């Protein structure tokens, strides 16, 4: 990003990235579909929180470019990335079990690959 600042000194650069200290983002099992869903929701809520906390500075920068933040959306506590998960049916339970098995398989493959690379 420093290179962009040097190359384009008259531009406004807004970098939105995850907090590197957020264990929920960096310790998540991305093989698990259910956890990916939770992770996406967490990232969405964290981004909304960051936009709310920096709205004064961001609003000024964005306004210069004809862009505005929708404060109603940012402040809505009932706003979610996706709709709540419907009640689980028999099919839903079967899919959930399959996702767990696939997650376990992915972890086993990763672990075996890691152990093989360490032992070489």
C-alpha positions as CSV (number, residue, x, y, z in Angstrom):
1,X,0.0,0.0,0.0
2,X,2.9,2.3,0.6
3,X,3.9,2.0,-3.1
4,X,0.4,3.1,-4.1
5,X,0.7,6.2,-1.8
6,X,4.0,7.1,-3.5
7,X,2.7,6.4,-7.0
8,X,-0.7,8.1,-6.6
9,X,-0.1,10.9,-3.9
10,X,-3.4,12.7,-4.7
11,X,-5.6,9.7,-4.2
12,X,-7.6,8.6,-1.2
13,X,-6.8,5.0,-0.3
14,X,-9.1,3.1,2.0
15,X,-7.9,-0.3,3.0
16,X,-10.3,-2.6,4.8
17,X,-8.8,-5.7,6.1
18,X,-9.4,-8.1,9.0
19,X,-8.0,-7.5,12.4
20,X,-4.9,-9.7,12.6
21,X,-5.6,-10.2,16.3
22,X,-9.0,-11.7,15.7
23,X,-8.7,-15.3,16.7
24,X,-12.1,-16.2,15.2
25,X,-10.9,-15.3,11.7
26,X,-7.4,-16.9,11.9
27,X,-8.1,-20.0,13.9
28,X,-11.2,-21.1,12.0
29,X,-11.5,-24.4,10.3
30,X,-12.3,-23.4,6.7
31,X,-13.0,-27.0,5.7
32,X,-16.2,-26.8,7.7
33,X,-19.1,-25.4,5.7
34,X,-21.0,-24.4,8.9
35,X,-17.9,-22.6,10.2
36,X,-17.3,-20.8,6.9
37,X,-20.9,-19.5,7.1
38,X,-20.2,-18.3,10.7
39,X,-16.9,-16.9,9.6
40,X,-18.5,-14.9,6.8
41,X,-21.1,-13.5,9.2
42,X,-18.4,-12.6,11.7
43,X,-16.4,-10.8,9.1
44,X,-19.5,-8.9,7.9
45,X,-20.3,-7.8,11.4
46,X,-16.7,-6.8,12.1
47,X,-16.6,-4.8,8.9
48,X,-19.8,-3.0,9.9
49,X,-18.4,-2.3,13.3
50,X,-15.2,-0.9,11.8
51,X,-17.2,1.3,9.4
52,X,-19.3,2.6,12.3
53,X,-16.2,3.4,14.5
54,X,-14.5,5.3,11.7
55,X,-17.6,6.8,10.0
56,X,-16.5,10.5,10.6
57,X,-13.2,10.2,8.7
58,X,-14.5,7.7,6.1
59,X,-17.6,9.8,5.4
60,X,-15.4,12.8,4.7
61,X,-13.1,10.9,2.3
62,X,-16.0,9.1,0.6
63,X,-18.0,12.3,0.2
64,X,-15.2,13.8,-2.0
65,X,-16.0,11.0,-4.4
66,X,-19.8,11.2,-4.3
67,X,-20.1,8.1,-2.1
68,X,-21.8,8.0,1.3
69,X,-22.2,5.4,4.0
70,X,-25.7,4.2,4.8
71,X,-25.8,4.8,8.5
72,X,-29.2,3.2,8.9
73,X,-27.8,-0.1,7.6
74,X,-24.6,0.2,9.7
75,X,-26.5,0.8,12.9
76,X,-29.2,-1.8,12.4
77,X,-28.7,-4.5,15.0
78,X,-30.9,-6.9,13.1
79,X,-28.8,-6.7,9.9
80,X,-27.1,-10.0,8.9
81,X,-25.1,-11.2,5.9
82,X,-27.5,-14.1,5.3
83,X,-30.9,-15.1,6.6
84,X,-31.0,-17.1,9.8
85,X,-30.7,-20.8,9.3
86,X,-34.1,-22.5,9.1
87,X,-35.0,-25.4,11.5
88,X,-33.1,-28.5,10.7
89,X,-34.9,-31.3,8.9
90,X,-33.9,-35.0,8.5
91,X,-32.2,-34.0,5.2
92,X,-30.6,-31.0,7.0
93,X,-29.2,-33.3,9.6
94,X,-27.8,-35.7,7.0
95,X,-26.2,-32.8,5.1
96,X,-24.7,-31.5,8.4
97,X,-23.3,-35.0,9.2
98,X,-21.8,-35.2,5.6
99,X,-20.2,-31.7,6.1
100,X,-18.7,-32.9,9.4
101,X,-17.3,-36.0,7.8
102,X,-15.9,-33.9,4.9
103,X,-14.4,-31.5,7.4
104,X,-12.8,-34.4,9.4
105,X,-11.5,-35.8,6.1
106,X,-10.0,-32.5,5.1
107,X,-8.3,-32.2,8.5
108,X,-6.9,-35.7,8.3
109,X,-5.5,-35.1,4.8
110,X,-3.9,-31.8,6.0
111,X,-2.5,-33.5,9.0
112,X,-1.1,-36.5,7.0
113,X,0.4,-34.2,4.4
114,X,2.0,-32.1,7.2
115,X,3.4,-35.2,9.0
116,X,4.7,-36.6,5.7
117,X,6.5,-33.3,4.9
118,X,7.9,-33.1,8.4
119,X,9.2,-36.6,8.4
120,X,11.0,-36.2,5.1
